[in-house]
Amino acid sequence: MIFRQLVVLFFIGFLSECVWTKDLQLNVAYHKGVYTLEMNLFVSSESHLIHKVLTDYNHLGAINPSIKESKFLGKTDDGANLVSTNIKGCVLFFCKSMMRVEKVYDRGNGVIESVIIPEQSDFGFGESIWTISPEGDHTNIHYRADLKPAFSVPPGIGPILVKYVMRRELRYTADVLSHVK
């Protein structure tokens, strides 16, 4: 009986789309091939330190170990930072390496926006926005991304497993950001 309850609790946690705590709200959704990730996090670090970590383009693996390599490739004609990341995501025994090249716009007011270049990436579409706002002696970090993989994800259980991995990686990133000093 206890084993069955533990299994049920595990799968509820595994399949849950949302994580809500006092300092962290996290949601991963899937609709018509697009994954939407959203995170809101309150940390005690100063906003300029969070900004520094998120714009250290050659060391993005420091915020998440699934980023195996990241490189600043230069500036684009429209003033964006061109950044490549090599990401490895694993579920159970299945792992997938993905390349992402994106234009990253540092708006200078705590807003960092990015747009994936599909022709150079394993994503058919992708954009994200980080908003870093000082609030008293805390910093509010809001992240939202929409991603559409250019590779096949098996129907049915595939999106559920991908959402699980994305939630796990967002939790890891939230933990790292909450310890920035």
C-alpha positions as CSV (number, residue, x, y, z in Angstrom):
1,M,0.0,0.0,0.0
2,I,2.7,2.5,0.9
3,F,4.7,1.6,-2.2
4,R,1.6,2.3,-4.4
5,Q,1.2,5.7,-2.7
6,L,4.8,6.6,-3.3
7,V,4.5,5.6,-6.9
8,V,1.4,7.8,-7.3
9,L,3.1,10.7,-5.6
10,F,6.1,10.3,-7.8
11,F,4.0,10.4,-11.0
12,I,2.0,13.4,-9.7
13,G,5.3,15.3,-9.2
14,F,6.6,14.0,-12.5
15,L,3.6,15.1,-14.6
16,S,2.9,18.3,-12.7
17,E,3.3,21.4,-14.9
18,C,3.7,23.9,-12.2
19,V,5.9,24.5,-9.2
20,W,4.8,27.1,-6.7
21,T,6.7,28.2,-3.6
22,K,7.1,31.5,-1.8
23,D,10.1,32.6,-3.9
24,L,9.6,30.5,-7.1
25,Q,6.8,30.1,-9.5
26,L,7.5,27.8,-12.5
27,N,5.3,26.6,-15.3
28,V,6.0,24.6,-18.5
29,A,3.3,24.1,-21.0
30,Y,3.0,22.5,-24.4
31,H,0.6,23.4,-27.2
32,K,0.8,22.5,-30.9
33,G,4.5,21.8,-30.9
34,V,5.5,24.8,-28.9
35,Y,6.9,24.6,-25.3
36,T,6.3,27.7,-23.2
37,L,8.5,28.0,-20.1
38,E,7.8,30.6,-17.4
39,M,9.7,31.3,-14.2
40,N,9.3,34.0,-11.6
41,L,11.9,34.0,-8.9
42,F,12.7,36.3,-5.9
43,V,16.4,36.3,-4.8
44,S,18.4,38.2,-2.3
45,S,21.2,39.0,-4.8
46,E,21.5,42.4,-6.4
47,S,20.1,42.8,-9.9
48,H,23.3,43.8,-11.5
49,L,25.0,40.6,-10.3
50,I,22.1,38.5,-11.8
51,H,22.4,40.5,-15.1
52,K,26.2,39.9,-15.1
53,V,25.7,36.1,-14.8
54,L,23.0,36.0,-17.5
55,T,25.1,38.0,-20.0
56,D,28.4,36.1,-19.5
57,Y,27.9,34.5,-22.9
58,N,31.1,32.4,-22.8
59,H,30.2,30.8,-19.5
60,L,26.4,30.1,-19.6
61,G,27.1,26.6,-18.4
62,A,27.6,28.1,-15.0
63,I,23.9,28.6,-14.7
64,N,22.9,25.2,-15.9
65,P,25.1,22.1,-16.6
66,S,22.9,21.0,-19.5
67,I,24.6,23.9,-21.4
68,K,27.8,22.0,-22.4
69,E,29.3,25.0,-24.3
70,S,28.4,28.6,-25.0
71,K,30.2,31.2,-27.1
72,F,29.9,34.8,-27.9
73,L,30.2,35.0,-31.7
74,G,30.2,38.7,-32.1
75,K,27.7,41.6,-32.8
76,T,25.1,41.6,-35.6
77,D,24.3,44.6,-37.8
78,D,21.3,45.4,-35.6
79,G,23.4,45.5,-32.4
80,A,22.5,42.1,-31.0
81,N,25.0,39.8,-29.4
82,L,25.2,36.6,-31.4
83,V,25.5,33.6,-29.0
84,S,25.7,29.9,-29.6
85,T,25.0,27.2,-27.0
86,N,25.4,23.5,-27.2
87,I,22.8,21.9,-24.9
88,K,22.4,18.2,-23.8
89,G,19.1,17.1,-22.4
90,C,18.5,13.6,-21.0
91,V,15.4,11.7,-19.9
92,L,16.2,8.3,-18.3
93,F,18.7,6.8,-20.8
94,F,17.8,8.9,-23.8
95,C,20.0,12.0,-24.4
96,K,19.8,14.6,-27.2
97,S,22.4,17.3,-28.0
98,M,21.0,20.5,-29.4
99,M,22.6,23.5,-31.0
100,R,21.1,26.9,-30.6
101,V,22.3,30.2,-32.2
102,E,20.4,33.3,-31.2
103,K,20.5,37.0,-31.3
104,V,20.5,38.4,-27.8
105,Y,19.4,42.0,-27.2
106,D,20.5,43.5,-23.9
107,R,18.1,46.4,-23.5
108,G,20.0,47.9,-20.7
109,N,17.1,48.3,-18.3
110,G,17.1,44.8,-16.9
111,V,15.5,43.3,-20.0
112,I,17.4,40.7,-22.1
113,E,15.5,39.4,-25.1
114,S,16.6,36.6,-27.5
115,V,15.5,35.2,-30.8
116,I,16.7,31.9,-32.1
117,I,18.1,31.8,-35.7
118,P,16.4,28.6,-37.0
119,E,18.8,28.0,-39.9
120,Q,21.6,27.6,-37.4
121,S,19.8,25.8,-34.7
122,D,17.9,22.6,-33.8
123,F,14.9,24.8,-33.1
124,G,12.4,25.9,-35.7
125,F,11.4,28.8,-33.6
126,G,12.4,30.3,-30.3
127,E,12.3,33.6,-28.3
128,S,12.8,34.4,-24.7
129,I,12.8,37.4,-22.4
130,W,14.5,37.8,-19.0
131,T,13.3,40.7,-16.9
132,I,15.4,41.5,-13.8
133,S,13.9,44.0,-11.4
134,P,15.2,45.3,-8.1
135,E,12.4,45.2,-5.4
136,G,13.7,46.5,-2.1
137,D,16.6,44.4,-0.9
138,H,15.5,41.6,-3.3
139,T,15.6,41.0,-7.0
140,N,12.6,39.7,-9.0
141,I,13.7,37.6,-12.0
142,H,11.0,36.8,-14.6
143,Y,11.8,34.5,-17.5
144,R,9.5,33.4,-20.4
145,A,10.5,31.4,-23.4
146,D,8.6,29.9,-26.4
147,L,10.5,27.1,-28.1
148,K,9.6,24.8,-31.0
149,P,12.1,22.0,-31.6
150,A,13.0,21.3,-35.2
151,F,13.5,17.7,-34.4
152,S,10.9,15.0,-33.9
153,V,9.5,14.5,-30.4
154,P,7.5,11.2,-30.2
155,P,3.8,11.9,-29.7
156,G,2.0,11.0,-26.5
157,I,4.6,10.6,-23.8
158,G,7.3,12.6,-25.7
159,P,6.0,16.1,-24.8
160,I,5.4,15.0,-21.2
161,L,9.0,13.9,-20.9
162,V,10.3,17.0,-22.6
163,K,8.3,19.2,-20.2
164,Y,9.7,17.2,-17.3
165,V,13.2,17.9,-18.4
166,M,12.5,21.6,-19.0
167,R,11.0,22.0,-15.5
168,R,14.0,20.2,-14.0
169,E,16.4,22.5,-15.8
170,L,14.5,25.6,-14.9
171,R,14.6,24.5,-11.2
172,Y,18.3,24.0,-11.4
173,T,18.8,27.5,-13.0
174,A,16.5,29.0,-10.3
175,D,18.7,27.4,-7.6
176,V,21.9,28.7,-9.1
177,L,20.5,32.2,-9.6
178,S,19.2,32.2,-6.0
179,H,22.8,31.8,-4.8
180,V,24.5,34.4,-6.9
181,K,26.7,36.7,-4.8
